[in-house]
Amino acid sequence: MMRSSSATSFASKRCRAPQETIILKITNLEDGAIDIYKMGAHVHLKKLMLAYCQRRNLDYRTLRFIYNGSFLKPRQTPAQLLMQNDDTIVTLMERGTA
């Protein structure tokens, strides 16, 4: 199992007050790789999704992000989903229909 040694941080640009941060893990079901990200609890998950795709050189439109058995929506935040430190998001490649 691969583990990423670097963490990426995201913070909201609108809020100037100190903000709650959370550390999340993203696991790729295809290869078992784990990436670790640090982000603001009130930042949209789209930033995390895009950063993950850029780091892994993947197309954002071809991935599904799953947390607790539900597909994540880009405008959701960790705070809305009551995520805690070290929670894991799973990625899954969307399969095209033939």
N, CA, C and O atoms as a GROMACS GRO file, in nm:
protein
  392
    1MET      N    1   0.084  -0.117   0.000
    1MET     CA    2   0.000   0.000   0.000
    1MET      C    3   0.089   0.124   0.000
    1MET      O    4   0.178   0.136   0.084
    2MET      N    5   0.064   0.214  -0.093
    2MET     CA    6   0.141   0.339  -0.100
    2MET      C    7   0.082   0.440  -0.004
    2MET      O    8  -0.039   0.442   0.018
    3ARG      N    9   0.166   0.523   0.052
    3ARG     CA   10   0.119   0.629   0.140
    3ARG      C   11   0.190   0.757   0.098
    3ARG      O   12   0.312   0.760   0.081
    4SER      N   13   0.112   0.862   0.084
    4SER     CA   14   0.168   0.990   0.045
    4SER      C   15   0.237   1.052   0.166
    4SER      O   16   0.182   1.052   0.276
    5SER      N   17   0.355   1.105   0.146
    5SER     CA   18   0.429   1.162   0.258
    5SER      C   19   0.398   1.310   0.278
    5SER      O   20   0.428   1.365   0.384
    6SER      N   21   0.341   1.373   0.179
    6SER     CA   22   0.313   1.515   0.193
    6SER      C   23   0.163   1.538   0.207
    6SER      O   24   0.082   1.466   0.149
    7ALA      N   25   0.128   1.638   0.283
    7ALA     CA   26  -0.012   1.675   0.301
    7ALA      C   27  -0.035   1.807   0.230
    7ALA      O   28   0.054   1.892   0.225
    8THR      N   29  -0.152   1.825   0.177
    8THR     CA   30  -0.188   1.949   0.110
    8THR      C   31  -0.289   2.023   0.196
    8THR      O   32  -0.379   1.961   0.252
    9SER      N   33  -0.275   2.156   0.207
    9SER     CA   34  -0.365   2.235   0.291
    9SER      C   35  -0.453   2.326   0.206
    9SER      O   36  -0.410   2.381   0.105
   10PHE      N   37  -0.576   2.342   0.252
   10PHE     CA   38  -0.671   2.433   0.188
   10PHE      C   39  -0.735   2.516   0.296
   10PHE      O   40  -0.765   2.466   0.405
   11ALA      N   41  -0.758   2.644   0.269
   11ALA     CA   42  -0.829   2.730   0.363
   11ALA      C   43  -0.919   2.823   0.283
   11ALA      O   44  -0.892   2.854   0.167
   12SER      N   45  -1.024   2.865   0.346
   12SER     CA   46  -1.117   2.956   0.280
   12SER      C   47  -1.052   3.093   0.268
   12SER      O   48  -0.991   3.141   0.364
   13LYS      N   49  -1.065   3.156   0.152
   13LYS     CA   50  -1.008   3.289   0.132
   13LYS      C   51  -1.100   3.398   0.185
   13LYS      O   52  -1.056   3.509   0.212
   14ARG      N   53  -1.229   3.366   0.202
   14ARG     CA   54  -1.326   3.466   0.246
   14ARG      C   55  -1.321   3.492   0.396
   14ARG      O   56  -1.338   3.606   0.440
   15CYS      N   57  -1.297   3.390   0.473
   15CYS     CA   58  -1.301   3.401   0.618
   15CYS      C   59  -1.164   3.440   0.671
   15CYS      O   60  -1.065   3.373   0.642
   16ARG      N   61  -1.157   3.546   0.748
   16ARG     CA   62  -1.028   3.590   0.802
   16ARG      C   63  -1.006   3.542   0.944
   16ARG      O   64  -0.893   3.546   0.994
   17ALA      N   65  -1.112   3.496   1.009
   17ALA     CA   66  -1.098   3.445   1.146
   17ALA      C   67  -1.026   3.310   1.140
   17ALA      O   68  -1.034   3.238   1.040
   18PRO      N   69  -0.957   3.275   1.247
   18PRO     CA   70  -0.894   3.143   1.249
   18PRO      C   71  -1.001   3.037   1.230
   18PRO      O   72  -1.110   3.045   1.288
   19GLN      N   73  -0.970   2.939   1.150
   19GLN     CA   74  -1.073   2.842   1.120
   19GLN      C   75  -1.033   2.701   1.158
   19GLN      O   76  -0.916   2.665   1.161
   20GLU      N   77  -1.133   2.626   1.186
   20GLU     CA   78  -1.116   2.486   1.222
   20GLU      C   79  -1.060   2.411   1.102
   20GLU      O   80  -1.107   2.428   0.990
   21THR      N   81  -0.960   2.329   1.125
   21THR     CA   82  -0.906   2.248   1.016
   21THR      C   83  -0.929   2.100   1.045
   21THR      O   84  -0.949   2.060   1.160
   22ILE      N   85  -0.925   2.023   0.940
   22ILE     CA   86  -0.948   1.880   0.950
   22ILE      C   87  -0.850   1.808   0.857
   22ILE      O   88  -0.817   1.860   0.750
   23ILE      N   89  -0.806   1.692   0.897
   23ILE     CA   90  -0.717   1.611   0.814
   23ILE      C   91  -0.798   1.494   0.761
   23ILE      O   92  -0.857   1.417   0.838
   24LEU      N   93  -0.801   1.480   0.628
   24LEU     CA   94  -0.877   1.374   0.563
   24LEU      C   95  -0.786   1.288   0.479
   24LEU      O   96  -0.685   1.335   0.425
   25LYS      N   97  -0.821   1.162   0.467
   25LYS     CA   98  -0.747   1.069   0.383
   25LYS      C   99  -0.833   1.032   0.263
   25LYS      O  100  -0.955   1.015   0.276
   26ILE      N  101  -0.770   1.021   0.148
   26ILE     CA  102  -0.840   0.974   0.028
   26ILE      C  103  -0.772   0.846  -0.016
   26ILE      O  104  -0.652   0.843  -0.041
   27THR      N  105  -0.852   0.739  -0.026
   27THR     CA  106  -0.802   0.608  -0.067
   27THR      C  107  -0.854   0.576  -0.205
   27THR      O  108  -0.974   0.589  -0.232
   28ASN      N  109  -0.765   0.534  -0.293
   28ASN     CA  110  -0.803   0.492  -0.428
   28ASN      C  111  -0.826   0.341  -0.425
   28ASN      O  112  -0.734   0.264  -0.394
   29LEU      N  113  -0.947   0.299  -0.457
   29LEU     CA  114  -0.979   0.156  -0.456
   29LEU      C  115  -0.904   0.078  -0.563
   29LEU      O  116  -0.881  -0.042  -0.548
   30GLU      N  117  -0.866   0.145  -0.671
   30GLU     CA  118  -0.797   0.076  -0.780
   30GLU      C  119  -0.658   0.026  -0.739
   30GLU      O  120  -0.623  -0.089  -0.765
   31ASP      N  121  -0.580   0.113  -0.673
   31ASP     CA  122  -0.442   0.075  -0.640
   31ASP      C  123  -0.411   0.078  -0.490
   31ASP      O  124  -0.300   0.044  -0.450
   32GLY      N  125  -0.507   0.117  -0.407
   32GLY     CA  126  -0.486   0.118  -0.263
   32GLY      C  127  -0.405   0.236  -0.212
   32GLY      O  128  -0.374   0.241  -0.093
   33ALA      N  129  -0.370   0.331  -0.299
   33ALA     CA  130  -0.290   0.446  -0.258
   33ALA      C  131  -0.370   0.536  -0.164
   33ALA      O  132  -0.491   0.552  -0.180
   34ILE      N  133  -0.301   0.595  -0.066
   34ILE     CA  134  -0.364   0.685   0.029
   34ILE      C  135  -0.296   0.821   0.020
   34ILE      O  136  -0.174   0.831   0.024
   35ASP      N  137  -0.378   0.926   0.007
   35ASP     CA  138  -0.328   1.063   0.009
   35ASP      C  139  -0.388   1.132   0.130
   35ASP      O  140  -0.503   1.105   0.167
   36ILE      N  141  -0.312   1.222   0.191
   36ILE     CA  142  -0.357   1.292   0.311
   36ILE      C  143  -0.368   1.441   0.279
   36ILE      O  144  -0.278   1.500   0.219
   37TYR      N  145  -0.481   1.501   0.319
   37TYR     CA  146  -0.506   1.643   0.294
   37TYR      C  147  -0.551   1.711   0.422
   37TYR      O  148  -0.625   1.653   0.502
   38LYS      N  149  -0.507   1.833   0.440
   38LYS     CA  150  -0.550   1.917   0.552
   38LYS      C  151  -0.629   2.032   0.492
   38LYS      O  152  -0.582   2.100   0.401
   39MET      N  153  -0.750   2.054   0.542
   39MET     CA  154  -0.834   2.158   0.484
   39MET      C  155  -0.922   2.220   0.592
   39MET      O  156  -0.937   2.165   0.701
   40GLY      N  157  -0.980   2.334   0.561
   40GLY     CA  158  -1.074   2.398   0.650
   40GLY      C  159  -1.203   2.318   0.656
   40GLY      O  160  -1.247   2.263   0.556
   41ALA      N  161  -1.263   2.311   0.772
   41ALA     CA  162  -1.385   2.234   0.790
   41ALA      C  163  -1.503   2.293   0.713
   41ALA      O  164  -1.602   2.225   0.689
   42HIS      N  165  -1.493   2.420   0.675
   42HIS     CA  166  -1.602   2.487   0.605
   42HIS      C  167  -1.571   2.517   0.458
   42HIS      O  168  -1.639   2.597   0.395
   43VAL      N  169  -1.468   2.452   0.406
   43VAL     CA  170  -1.430   2.468   0.266
   43VAL      C  171  -1.500   2.361   0.183
   43VAL      O  172  -1.510   2.246   0.225
   44HIS      N  173  -1.550   2.401   0.065
   44HIS     CA  174  -1.618   2.304  -0.022
   44HIS      C  175  -1.524   2.190  -0.060
   44HIS      O  176  -1.406   2.212  -0.087
   45LEU      N  177  -1.579   2.071  -0.062
   45LEU     CA  178  -1.499   1.952  -0.095
   45LEU      C  179  -1.449   1.952  -0.239
   45LEU      O  180  -1.359   1.875  -0.273
   46LYS      N  181  -1.505   2.038  -0.323
   46LYS     CA  182  -1.460   2.044  -0.463
   46LYS      C  183  -1.311   2.077  -0.469
   46LYS      O  184  -1.240   2.024  -0.555
   47LYS      N  185  -1.263   2.164  -0.380
   47LYS     CA  186  -1.121   2.198  -0.378
   47LYS      C  187  -1.036   2.075  -0.351
   47LYS      O  188  -0.931   2.054  -0.414
   48LEU      N  189  -1.080   1.994  -0.259
   48LEU     CA  190  -1.010   1.870  -0.226
   48LEU      C  191  -1.013   1.774  -0.344
   48LEU      O  192  -0.912   1.713  -0.378
   49MET      N  193  -1.130   1.760  -0.406
   49MET     CA  194  -1.146   1.670  -0.520
   49MET      C  195  -1.056   1.710  -0.636
   49MET      O  196  -0.990   1.625  -0.697
   50LEU      N  197  -1.054   1.838  -0.667
   50LEU     CA  198  -0.971   1.887  -0.778
   50LEU      C  199  -0.822   1.869  -0.748
   50LEU      O  200  -0.745   1.832  -0.837
   51ALA      N  201  -0.782   1.896  -0.625
   51ALA     CA  202  -0.641   1.880  -0.587
   51ALA      C  203  -0.600   1.733  -0.597
   51ALA      O  204  -0.490   1.703  -0.643
   52TYR      N  205  -0.686   1.644  -0.555
   52TYR     CA  206  -0.657   1.501  -0.564
   52TYR      C  207  -0.638   1.460  -0.710
   52TYR      O  208  -0.543   1.390  -0.744
   53CYS      N  209  -0.730   1.505  -0.795
   53CYS     CA  210  -0.722   1.469  -0.938
   53CYS      C  211  -0.597   1.526  -1.003
   53CYS      O  212  -0.534   1.460  -1.086
   54GLN      N  213  -0.561   1.648  -0.965
   54GLN     CA  214  -0.441   1.709  -1.021
   54GLN      C  215  -0.316   1.632  -0.975
   54GLN      O  216  -0.227   1.605  -1.056
   55ARG      N  217  -0.310   1.598  -0.847
   55ARG     CA  218  -0.194   1.524  -0.793
   55ARG      C  219  -0.179   1.388  -0.859
   55ARG      O  220  -0.068   1.343  -0.884
   56ARG      N  221  -0.291   1.323  -0.887
   56ARG     CA  222  -0.290   1.188  -0.944
   56ARG      C  223  -0.301   1.187  -1.097
   56ARG      O  224  -0.303   1.081  -1.160
   57ASN      N  225  -0.309   1.307  -1.156
   57ASN     CA  226  -0.322   1.320  -1.302
   57ASN      C  227  -0.445   1.244  -1.353
   57ASN      O  228  -0.436   1.165  -1.447
   58LEU      N  229  -0.559   1.270  -1.289
   58LEU     CA  230  -0.686   1.207  -1.325
   58LEU      C  231  -0.786   1.312  -1.368
   58LEU      O  232  -0.774   1.429  -1.333
   59ASP      N  233  -0.885   1.270  -1.445
   59ASP     CA  234  -0.992   1.359  -1.489
   59ASP      C  235  -1.100   1.363  -1.382
   59ASP      O  236  -1.158   1.260  -1.347
   60TYR      N  237  -1.126   1.481  -1.329
   60TYR     CA  238  -1.224   1.503  -1.223
   60TYR      C  239  -1.361   1.445  -1.258
   60TYR      O  240  -1.432   1.395  -1.170
   61ARG      N  241  -1.397   1.450  -1.384
   61ARG     CA  242  -1.530   1.403  -1.427
   61ARG      C  243  -1.543   1.251  -1.427
   61ARG      O  244  -1.654   1.200  -1.438
   62THR      N  245  -1.432   1.179  -1.416
   62THR     CA  246  -1.438   1.033  -1.423
   62THR      C  247  -1.432   0.966  -1.286
   62THR      O  248  -1.439   0.844  -1.277
   63LEU      N  249  -1.420   1.045  -1.180
   63LEU     CA  250  -1.409   0.989  -1.045
   63LEU      C  251  -1.534   1.014  -0.963
   63LEU      O  252  -1.603   1.115  -0.982
   64ARG      N  253  -1.563   0.922  -0.873
   64ARG     CA  254  -1.668   0.941  -0.774
   64ARG      C  255  -1.598   0.936  -0.638
   64ARG      O  256  -1.510   0.854  -0.615
   65PHE      N  257  -1.639   1.025  -0.551
   65PHE     CA  258  -1.584   1.032  -0.416
   65PHE      C  259  -1.693   0.985  -0.320
   65PHE      O  260  -1.805   1.035  -0.324
   66ILE      N  261  -1.659   0.889  -0.234
   66ILE     CA  262  -1.758   0.826  -0.148
   66ILE      C  263  -1.715   0.840  -0.002
   66ILE      O  264  -1.600   0.815   0.033
   67TYR      N  265  -1.810   0.880   0.082
   67TYR     CA  266  -1.786   0.890   0.226
   67TYR      C  267  -1.904   0.826   0.298
   67TYR      O  268  -2.019   0.863   0.275
   68ASN      N  269  -1.877   0.733   0.385
   68ASN     CA  270  -1.980   0.661   0.460
   68ASN      C  271  -2.089   0.604   0.369
   68ASN      O  272  -2.207   0.606   0.404
   69GLY      N  273  -2.048   0.553   0.255
   69GLY     CA  274  -2.142   0.487   0.164
   69GLY      C  275  -2.223   0.580   0.075
   69GLY      O  276  -2.306   0.533  -0.003
   70SER      N  277  -2.200   0.711   0.083
   70SER     CA  278  -2.273   0.807   0.000
   70SER      C  279  -2.178   0.884  -0.091
   70SER      O  280  -2.065   0.914  -0.053
   71PHE      N  281  -2.225   0.913  -0.212
   71PHE     CA  282  -2.146   0.993  -0.305
   71PHE      C  283  -2.140   1.137  -0.254
   71PHE      O  284  -2.241   1.193  -0.211
   72LEU      N  285  -2.020   1.196  -0.257
   72LEU     CA  286  -2.003   1.334  -0.213
   72LEU      C  287  -2.040   1.431  -0.324
   72LEU      O  288  -2.020   1.403  -0.442
   73LYS      N  289  -2.094   1.544  -0.284
   73LYS     CA  290  -2.125   1.652  -0.378
   73LYS      C  291  -2.019   1.760  -0.359
   73LYS      O  292  -1.977   1.787  -0.247
   74PRO      N  293  -1.977   1.823  -0.468
   74PRO     CA  294  -1.868   1.921  -0.461
   74PRO      C  295  -1.893   2.038  -0.366
   74PRO      O  296  -1.798   2.095  -0.312
   75ARG      N  297  -2.018   2.076  -0.345
   75ARG     CA  298  -2.045   2.192  -0.260
   75ARG      C  299  -2.069   2.156  -0.114
   75ARG      O  300  -2.104   2.243  -0.033
   76GLN      N  301  -2.051   2.031  -0.079
   76GLN     CA  302  -2.060   1.992   0.061
   76GLN      C  303  -1.929   2.028   0.131
   76GLN      O  304  -1.825   2.042   0.067
   77THR      N  305  -1.936   2.042   0.262
   77THR     CA  306  -1.816   2.070   0.342
   77THR      C  307  -1.798   1.959   0.446
   77THR      O  308  -1.894   1.890   0.480
   78PRO      N  309  -1.676   1.943   0.496
   78PRO     CA  310  -1.656   1.845   0.603
   78PRO      C  311  -1.744   1.872   0.725
   78PRO      O  312  -1.792   1.779   0.789
   79ALA      N  313  -1.765   2.000   0.757
   79ALA     CA  314  -1.849   2.035   0.872
   79ALA      C  315  -1.993   1.988   0.852
   79ALA      O  316  -2.056   1.937   0.944
   80GLN      N  317  -2.046   2.006   0.731
   80GLN     CA  318  -2.182   1.963   0.702
   80GLN      C  319  -2.196   1.812   0.717
   80GLN      O  320  -2.301   1.763   0.760
   81LEU      N  321  -2.092   1.738   0.682
   81LEU     CA  322  -2.095   1.592   0.686
   81LEU      C  323  -2.048   1.536   0.821
   81LEU      O  324  -2.040   1.414   0.840
   82LEU      N  325  -2.017   1.626   0.914
   82LEU     CA  326  -1.970   1.589   1.048
   82LEU      C  327  -1.845   1.500   1.042
   82LEU      O  328  -1.829   1.407   1.121
   83MET      N  329  -1.758   1.532   0.947
   83MET     CA  330  -1.632   1.457   0.933
   83MET      C  331  -1.540   1.490   1.049
   83MET      O  332  -1.545   1.600   1.106
   84GLN      N  333  -1.456   1.394   1.083
   84GLN     CA  334  -1.358   1.413   1.189
   84GLN      C  335  -1.218   1.386   1.134
   84GLN      O  336  -1.204   1.330   1.025
   85ASN      N  337  -1.116   1.426   1.209
   85ASN     CA  338  -0.978   1.400   1.168
   85ASN      C  339  -0.957   1.253   1.136
   85ASN      O  340  -1.008   1.165   1.204
   86ASP      N  341  -0.881   1.230   1.030
   86ASP     CA  342  -0.844   1.096   0.983
   86ASP      C  343  -0.959   1.016   0.924
   86ASP      O  344  -0.945   0.896   0.904
   87ASP      N  345  -1.074   1.080   0.895
   87ASP     CA  346  -1.180   1.011   0.822
   87ASP      C  347  -1.130   0.984   0.681
   87ASP      O  348  -1.046   1.057   0.629
   88THR      N  349  -1.184   0.880   0.619
   88THR     CA  350  -1.139   0.838   0.487
   88THR      C  351  -1.248   0.854   0.382
   88THR      O  352  -1.362   0.815   0.402
   89ILE      N  353  -1.208   0.914   0.270
   89ILE     CA  354  -1.293   0.924   0.152
   89ILE      C  355  -1.238   0.824   0.052
   89ILE      O  356  -1.116   0.813   0.035
   90VAL      N  357  -1.325   0.752  -0.014
   90VAL     CA  358  -1.285   0.650  -0.110
   90VAL      C  359  -1.313   0.702  -0.250
   90VAL      O  360  -1.417   0.763  -0.274
   91THR      N  361  -1.221   0.679  -0.344
   91THR     CA  362  -1.244   0.718  -0.483
   91THR      C  363  -1.269   0.593  -0.567
   91THR      O  364  -1.213   0.486  -0.542
   92LEU      N  365  -1.353   0.611  -0.665
   92LEU     CA  366  -1.391   0.503  -0.753
   92LEU      C  367  -1.403   0.558  -0.894
   92LEU      O  368  -1.467   0.661  -0.915
   93MET      N  369  -1.341   0.491  -0.991
   93MET     CA  370  -1.352   0.533  -1.130
   93MET      C  371  -1.490   0.501  -1.182
   93MET      O  372  -1.540   0.390  -1.163
   94GLU      N  373  -1.552   0.597  -1.248
   94GLU     CA  374  -1.682   0.571  -1.312
   94GLU      C  375  -1.660   0.488  -1.435
   94GLU      O  376  -1.570   0.516  -1.515
   95ARG      N  377  -1.738   0.388  -1.450
   95ARG     CA  378  -1.727   0.300  -1.568
   95ARG      C  379  -1.827   0.346  -1.672
   95ARG      O  380  -1.944   0.370  -1.642
   96GLY      N  381  -1.781   0.358  -1.796
   96GLY     CA  382  -1.869   0.396  -1.907
   96GLY      C  383  -1.958   0.279  -1.946
   96GLY      O  384  -1.921   0.163  -1.928
   97THR      N  385  -2.074   0.311  -2.000
   97THR     CA  386  -2.163   0.205  -2.044
   97THR      C  387  -2.139   0.179  -2.192
   97THR      O  388  -2.122   0.273  -2.270
   98ALA      N  389  -2.138   0.054  -2.230
   98ALA     CA  390  -2.112   0.019  -2.370
   98ALA      C  391  -2.239  -0.011  -2.443
   98ALA      O  392  -2.237  -0.042  -2.561
   0.00000   0.00000   0.00000
